[in-house]
Amino acid sequence: MESLSDLEILNIITDDKDSHKLADIKQAQLIAEKRGLDIYLYINDRDTYFRIAKKEKAIDNRASIRLRLINFIVDFFSFVVLISLIHSILSNFGSDSIKYNWSNYQRIIGSVILFLYYFIQEFFWNKTLGKIVTGTIVVSEKDQKPSITELIMRTACRFIPLEAFSFAFMKDGFHDIFSKTKVIENKK
């Protein structure tokens, strides 16, 4: 039943021909509630319901899972290149301690660079290299430039294990939910 359209769900709930089982109606009501469908407006004023639904759909320009995956891949490879460059520089010009103990420093240096990679780009440009490629940007829930606090939270959440894949299982990833931000398509 999850695969049914909003209209099909609403029709099951409001069908007065008694052609649906009570269990199906209850399941449809749960799905409607989960999707945020306004059953009462649909019943009382269908024209208004569809006009509002159409506007809401046009406004929600969140990036698709495909675009988010491309963002992740581009940013991941950009980070790998950046960390490799820093490793080369430190190996050639750094102290002997860093050269011979790179594995001890790698996790700390990598974490700092990862944090700065995302924070600096999203603070100054609302996008990372991956988002430049896909034409997406980071905004607050109110479609404004995210605050420093939101960006710090967003970036810190990236250190949650397997967080990078959370957007594949829900509308927004953990770093979007906890920081109250979202990634949208930038049509400019």
C-alpha positions, 0 to 999 in steps of 0.5 A: 500500500506504501506504493500507492499515490496520495490520491489513491490513499485518499480515495480508499479512506473516503470511498463511500461504496464500502469496497475496501476492508476496514484494515485497508482503510486503517492502513491508508489512514496511517499512511495519509498521516505519515505523508501529512495528507489533509483528509478533511480538506480533501473531503470538504474542498477537493479543488482547494486541496489539489491547489495547495498540494500542487503548490507544496510539491512545487515548493519542495525542491529537495535534492533527489537521492541520486543527486545526494549520492553524486554529492557524496561521491565527488566530496569523498574523492575530493577529500581523498585527494586533499588528504593525499596532498597534505600527506605528501606535503607533510612527508616531504616538508614536515618533521621526522616525527610526522613522517614516521608516525603518520598512522598515529596522526592520520585519524586526527589530521583526517578528522580536522580536514574533513570537518574543515572541508565541509564547514568552510565550503558550506559556510562561504558558498552554501555548497561543497565541490559535490554540490557544485557538480550537481547544482545543489546548495545547503539551506536552513529549514526556512530556505535561508543561509544556514547559521554557524551553529547549524553548520557546525552541527551539520558538519559534526553529525558527519562523524556518526558511523554510516551517517553518509548513507542515512539519506538513502533511507529517509527524506533527509540524512541525519546531518540534515535532521539534527542541524535543521538544514536541507539540500535543495536544487539551486535553479539559479 
